[in-house]
């Protein structure tokens, strides 16, 4: 094989390798961005790893290896002047969610919602829930599929 032909072969292989590396980096970036479903909400964030239950590991800061283990997240923030219903309605609208039912316990109103834009969810009262909004007097928490922390 001539030197020119070997160079072309090597050049083609390196180009293919570079293109594959770029595709992997772009795919990983998209995956990482989509792993944080509540990124539009600012506040104290908690990720739940390994289990969609209160048994999941809680982390406030993630390492790259943790992204594949995310099973849920929640964000807590200070509440404004709007009513609990208005706040929950705005959050549900932001995520194209339907409020399925509500409950009030110890001064906290919980809104259990479902959005078709996420494929996860858990059964609560016979309904598939994948967005949970809990509103207290001074703060609000939003979680997916539900808030596993105490509030």
Backbone as CSV, one residue per row, in Angstrom:
resi,resn,N_x,N_y,N_z,CA_x,CA_y,CA_z,C_x,C_y,C_z
1,UNK,0.861,-1.162,0.000,0.000,0.000,0.000,0.911,1.229,0.000
2,UNK,0.561,2.188,-0.808,1.401,3.384,-0.918,1.228,4.262,0.321
3,UNK,2.201,5.131,0.495,2.181,6.044,1.642,0.979,6.982,1.581
4,UNK,0.636,7.456,0.389,-0.509,8.358,0.227,-1.809,7.648,0.608
5,UNK,-1.937,6.416,0.175,-3.148,5.655,0.482,-3.260,5.395,1.990
6,UNK,-2.147,5.084,2.642,-2.136,4.876,4.088,-2.519,6.157,4.821
7,UNK,-2.000,7.274,4.344,-2.336,8.564,4.955,-3.828,8.845,4.837
8,UNK,-4.421,8.575,3.660,-5.860,8.782,3.468,-6.669,7.889,4.409
9,UNK,-6.231,6.648,4.547,-6.913,5.712,5.439,-6.852,6.207,6.885
10,UNK,-5.673,6.614,7.302,-5.494,7.122,8.655,-6.299,8.406,8.866
11,UNK,-6.296,9.279,7.887,-7.042,10.532,7.960,-8.544,10.254,8.077
12,UNK,-9.045,9.306,7.301,-10.464,8.936,7.371,-10.826,8.362,8.725
13,UNK,-9.948,7.498,9.254,-10.196,6.904,10.568,-10.207,7.969,11.659
14,UNK,-9.254,8.891,11.627,-9.206,9.963,12.632,-10.423,10.885,12.525
15,UNK,-10.871,11.139,11.304,-12.079,11.962,11.122,-13.298,11.264,11.714
16,UNK,-13.408,9.958,11.471,-14.522,9.179,12.027,-14.456,9.157,13.552
17,UNK,-13.283,8.978,14.102,-13.096,8.971,15.548,-13.459,10.319,16.164
18,UNK,-13.062,11.404,15.527,-13.385,12.750,16.005,-14.895,12.992,15.969
19,UNK,-15.535,12.591,14.871,-16.987,12.764,14.751,-17.723,11.962,15.826
20,UNK,-17.259,10.747,16.092,-17.882,9.921,17.129,-17.704,10.550,18.503
21,UNK,-16.536,11.094,18.786,-16.285,11.741,20.080,-17.176,12.971,20.253
22,UNK,-17.329,13.758,19.200,-18.199,14.937,19.259,-19.641,14.513,19.506
23,UNK,-20.097,13.463,18.829,-21.470,12.977,19.019,-21.693,12.513,20.457
24,UNK,-20.712,11.839,21.038,-20.831,11.372,22.421,-20.902,12.559,23.373
25,UNK,-20.067,13.566,23.168,-20.074,14.755,24.034,-21.404,15.491,23.927
26,UNK,-21.920,15.660,22.727,-23.216,16.337,22.542,-24.333,15.518,23.195
27,UNK,-24.332,14.214,22.979,-25.347,13.349,23.588,-25.293,13.381,25.102
28,UNK,-24.097,13.358,25.661,-23.937,13.437,27.109,-24.431,14.778,27.643
29,UNK,-24.147,15.853,26.923,-24.624,17.182,27.326,-26.140,17.260,27.334
30,UNK,-26.773,16.719,26.311,-28.241,16.712,26.252,-28.806,15.866,27.391
31,UNK,-28.197,14.727,27.652,-28.649,13.857,28.734,-28.560,14.555,30.087
32,UNK,-27.448,15.222,30.342,-27.248,15.925,31.613,-28.260,17.054,31.761
33,UNK,-28.500,17.816,30.696,-29.478,18.905,30.770,-30.886,18.382,31.020
34,UNK,-31.253,17.273,30.418,-32.594,16.721,30.596,-32.770,15.973,31.909
35,UNK,-31.677,15.629,32.569,-31.778,14.920,33.846,-32.373,15.814,34.930
36,UNK,-32.156,17.104,34.835,-32.691,18.064,35.794,-34.008,18.605,35.233
37,UNK,-35.110,17.976,35.588,-36.409,18.337,35.018,-36.944,19.667,35.534
38,UNK,-36.570,20.052,36.733,-37.095,21.276,37.340,-36.090,22.428,37.259
39,UNK,-35.244,22.429,36.248,-34.186,23.432,36.146,-34.725,24.851,35.990
40,UNK,-35.962,25.013,35.555,-36.541,26.345,35.382,-36.933,26.977,36.718
41,UNK,-36.912,26.202,37.793,-37.300,26.706,39.104,-36.042,26.931,39.931
42,UNK,-35.879,28.130,40.429,-34.717,28.473,41.259,-35.031,28.177,42.721
43,UNK,-34.056,27.661,43.430,-34.233,27.385,44.848,-33.257,26.331,45.320
44,UNK,-33.492,25.828,46.520,-32.661,24.776,47.095,-33.077,23.441,46.480
45,UNK,-32.158,22.841,45.760,-32.454,21.643,44.979,-31.907,20.392,45.664
46,UNK,-32.707,19.321,45.628,-32.303,18.021,46.136,-32.607,16.994,45.053
47,UNK,-31.627,16.139,44.780,-31.825,15.046,43.833,-31.960,13.752,44.611
48,UNK,-32.820,12.862,44.111,-33.011,11.546,44.701,-32.396,10.532,43.742
49,UNK,-31.518,9.708,44.265,-30.818,8.741,43.428,-31.231,7.313,43.781
50,UNK,-31.266,6.475,42.782,-31.424,5.019,42.885,-32.832,4.511,43.160
51,UNK,-33.716,5.276,43.758,-35.039,4.762,44.105,-36.073,5.887,44.078
52,UNK,-37.242,5.595,43.495,-38.339,6.559,43.515,-39.134,6.366,44.803
53,UNK,-38.463,6.620,45.912,-39.110,6.501,47.216,-38.286,7.293,48.217
54,UNK,-38.758,7.325,49.444,-38.003,8.017,50.491,-36.718,7.271,50.833
55,UNK,-36.530,6.075,50.295,-35.318,5.287,50.524,-34.170,5.712,49.600
56,UNK,-34.454,6.572,48.622,-33.430,7.009,47.684,-32.362,7.853,48.366
57,UNK,-31.172,7.784,47.859,-30.076,8.611,48.345,-30.340,10.062,47.970
58,UNK,-30.147,10.994,48.900,-30.368,12.421,48.666,-29.034,13.097,48.412
59,UNK,-28.976,13.953,47.365,-27.762,14.721,47.091,-28.163,16.123,46.629
60,UNK,-27.422,17.111,47.106,-27.666,18.484,46.660,-26.705,18.889,45.551
61,UNK,-25.600,18.190,45.432,-24.639,18.424,44.357,-24.318,17.096,43.706
62,UNK,-24.310,17.093,42.375,-24.098,15.854,41.639,-22.715,15.789,41.024
63,UNK,-22.219,14.583,40.931,-21.022,14.293,40.154,-21.507,13.692,38.831
64,UNK,-20.661,13.672,37.835,-21.058,13.177,36.519,-21.623,11.760,36.602
65,UNK,-21.068,10.917,37.427,-21.536,9.535,37.519,-22.926,9.428,38.164
66,UNK,-23.386,10.474,38.838,-24.695,10.448,39.494,-25.860,10.649,38.527
67,UNK,-25.625,11.262,37.386,-26.725,11.611,36.490,-27.525,10.399,36.035
68,UNK,-26.891,9.278,35.837,-27.600,8.069,35.414,-28.427,7.473,36.549
69,UNK,-28.203,7.910,37.766,-28.884,7.358,38.937,-30.062,8.214,39.411
70,UNK,-30.305,9.376,38.789,-31.378,10.271,39.232,-32.739,9.626,38.993
71,UNK,-33.542,9.571,40.048,-34.912,9.069,39.929,-35.942,10.130,40.299
72,UNK,-35.473,11.278,40.782,-36.378,12.360,41.137,-35.607,13.556,41.652
73,UNK,-36.325,14.653,41.843,-35.710,15.858,42.398,-36.794,16.729,43.016
74,UNK,-36.357,17.632,43.864,-37.280,18.623,44.410,-36.544,19.941,44.584
75,UNK,-37.324,21.020,44.557,-36.793,22.365,44.709,-37.678,23.094,45.702
76,UNK,-37.055,23.757,46.666,-37.781,24.520,47.675,-37.405,25.990,47.539
77,UNK,-38.394,26.882,47.606,-38.136,28.312,47.449,-39.138,29.121,48.268
78,UNK,-38.800,30.388,48.508,-39.681,31.285,49.272,-40.914,31.604,48.427
79,UNK,-42.036,31.625,49.092,-43.317,31.881,48.428,-43.606,33.367,48.374
80,UNK,-44.238,33.798,47.296,-44.655,35.191,47.149,-46.040,35.421,47.728
81,UNK,-46.708,36.434,47.249,-48.016,36.834,47.772,-49.199,36.090,47.159
82,UNK,-48.978,35.362,46.080,-50.092,34.709,45.402,-50.659,33.556,46.240
83,UNK,-51.900,33.192,45.943,-52.541,32.112,46.683,-51.893,30.773,46.305
84,UNK,-52.123,29.780,47.144,-51.577,28.453,46.882,-52.092,27.912,45.546
85,UNK,-53.362,28.145,45.274,-53.972,27.662,44.034,-53.361,28.341,42.816
86,UNK,-53.131,29.660,42.912,-52.518,30.385,41.791,-51.092,29.887,41.544
87,UNK,-50.326,29.730,42.610,-48.942,29.277,42.485,-48.886,27.872,41.887
88,UNK,-49.691,26.973,42.389,-49.713,25.607,41.854,-50.181,25.600,40.406
89,UNK,-51.150,26.439,40.079,-51.640,26.533,38.705,-50.559,27.021,37.748
90,UNK,-49.775,28.014,38.178,-48.678,28.531,37.338,-47.622,27.457,37.106
91,UNK,-47.274,26.731,38.154,-46.265,25.679,38.015,-46.795,24.552,37.128
92,UNK,-48.036,24.159,37.327,-48.637,23.117,36.492,-48.654,23.550,35.024
93,UNK,-49.004,24.796,34.782,-49.038,25.311,33.407,-47.640,25.305,32.783
94,UNK,-46.634,25.659,33.568,-45.252,25.691,33.077,-44.818,24.319,32.556
95,UNK,-45.331,23.257,33.179,-44.941,21.904,32.795,-46.069,21.157,32.070
96,UNK,-47.057,21.879,31.558,-48.190,21.286,30.828,-48.849,20.167,31.626
97,UNK,-49.006,20.406,32.929,-49.529,19.379,33.830,-50.992,19.644,34.187
98,UNK,-51.651,18.577,34.536,-53.021,18.643,35.033,-52.987,18.363,36.532
99,UNK,-53.648,19.211,37.319,-53.755,18.954,38.758,-54.819,17.879,38.951
100,UNK,-54.415,16.753,39.522,-55.311,15.608,39.678,-56.129,15.689,40.961
101,UNK,-55.460,16.012,42.072,-56.161,16.146,43.348,-55.272,16.910,44.313
102,UNK,-55.874,17.363,45.411,-55.144,18.123,46.426,-55.402,17.502,47.796
103,UNK,-54.521,17.837,48.729,-54.749,17.470,50.127,-54.100,18.539,50.994
104,UNK,-54.666,18.729,52.177,-54.101,19.697,53.114,-53.794,18.977,54.427
105,UNK,-52.531,19.086,54.847,-52.085,18.463,56.094,-51.159,19.442,56.795
106,UNK,-51.450,19.757,58.040,-50.605,20.604,58.889,-50.249,21.937,58.223
107,UNK,-51.222,22.555,57.592,-51.003,23.867,56.997,-50.302,23.856,55.645
108,UNK,-50.052,22.681,55.094,-49.423,22.560,53.775,-50.447,21.992,52.802
109,UNK,-50.645,22.698,51.693,-51.550,22.219,50.649,-50.703,21.570,49.568
110,UNK,-50.980,20.296,49.305,-50.264,19.564,48.269,-51.145,19.407,47.044
111,UNK,-50.551,19.677,45.895,-51.210,19.529,44.605,-50.489,18.406,43.870
112,UNK,-51.202,17.341,43.575,-50.626,16.197,42.889,-51.016,16.297,41.418
113,UNK,-50.016,16.279,40.548,-50.235,16.566,39.135,-49.648,15.474,38.239
114,UNK,-50.073,15.508,36.982,-49.499,14.627,35.961,-49.206,15.450,34.719
115,UNK,-47.984,15.295,34.200,-47.627,15.922,32.937,-47.184,14.847,31.952
116,UNK,-47.680,14.899,30.733,-47.283,13.898,29.733,-45.869,14.121,29.179
117,UNK,-45.232,15.216,29.519,-43.890,15.469,28.971,-42.812,14.638,29.667
118,UNK,-43.146,14.035,30.813,-42.213,13.142,31.511,-42.796,11.749,31.519
119,UNK,-41.945,10.767,31.358,-42.442,9.396,31.281,-42.440,8.660,32.614
120,UNK,-41.974,9.300,33.667,-41.960,8.618,34.970,-43.210,8.969,35.764
121,UNK,-43.391,8.309,36.859,-44.510,8.602,37.738,-44.675,7.502,38.763
122,UNK,-45.435,7.809,39.805,-45.769,6.812,40.813,-47.271,6.875,41.069
123,UNK,-47.816,5.796,41.574,-49.246,5.752,41.864,-49.519,6.336,43.240
124,UNK,-50.411,7.311,43.285,-50.871,7.913,44.523,-52.396,7.966,44.433
125,UNK,-53.064,7.342,45.358,-54.536,7.279,45.340,-55.075,6.773,43.999
126,UNK,-54.375,5.820,43.401,-54.822,5.232,42.140,-54.540,6.075,40.907
127,UNK,-53.847,7.197,41.063,-53.530,8.091,39.937,-52.013,8.105,39.717
128,UNK,-51.587,8.207,38.467,-50.170,8.357,38.173,-49.793,9.816,38.367
129,UNK,-48.875,10.054,39.296,-48.423,11.403,39.644,-46.955,11.526,39.267
130,UNK,-46.593,12.632,38.612,-45.181,12.873,38.332,-44.763,14.325,38.561
131,UNK,-45.638,15.098,39.178,-45.312,16.467,39.582,-46.095,16.758,40.858
132,UNK,-45.381,17.201,41.878,-45.992,17.452,43.182,-45.619,18.866,43.610
133,UNK,-46.616,19.651,43.958,-46.401,21.019,44.431,-46.955,21.105,45.841
134,UNK,-46.111,21.484,46.796,-46.535,21.633,48.189,-46.349,23.094,48.582
135,UNK,-47.430,23.720,49.045,-47.392,25.141,49.368,-47.712,25.345,50.838
136,UNK,-46.766,25.956,51.548,-46.954,26.319,52.952,-47.112,27.831,53.031
137,UNK,-47.218,28.355,54.234,-47.447,29.788,54.403,-46.319,30.642,53.827
138,UNK,-45.064,30.230,54.028,-43.937,31.058,53.596,-43.069,30.449,52.515
139,UNK,-43.265,29.169,52.204,-42.421,28.543,51.184,-43.213,27.546,50.355
140,UNK,-42.574,27.146,49.259,-43.171,26.191,48.332,-42.102,25.180,47.949
141,UNK,-42.513,23.951,47.735,-41.609,22.917,47.237,-42.279,22.262,46.035
142,UNK,-41.463,21.954,45.044,-41.932,21.279,43.847,-41.061,20.057,43.667
143,UNK,-41.687,18.912,43.380,-40.912,17.689,43.214,-41.407,16.841,42.098
144,UNK,-40.523,15.994,41.589,-40.877,15.008,40.593,-40.220,13.685,40.946
145,UNK,-40.884,12.579,40.945,-42.316,12.449,40.736,-43.144,12.997,41.887
146,UNK,-42.625,12.910,43.120,-43.233,13.621,44.244,-42.105,14.117,45.152
147,UNK,-42.455,14.893,46.143,-41.471,15.387,47.118,-41.267,14.278,48.141
148,UNK,-40.062,13.732,48.190,-39.774,12.646,49.119,-39.255,13.156,50.454
149,UNK,-38.751,14.384,50.495,-38.290,14.964,51.751,-39.486,15.399,52.576
150,UNK,-39.272,15.571,53.844,-40.306,16.199,54.666,-40.424,17.655,54.260
151,UNK,-41.565,18.221,54.475,-41.758,19.634,54.113,-42.389,20.345,55.272
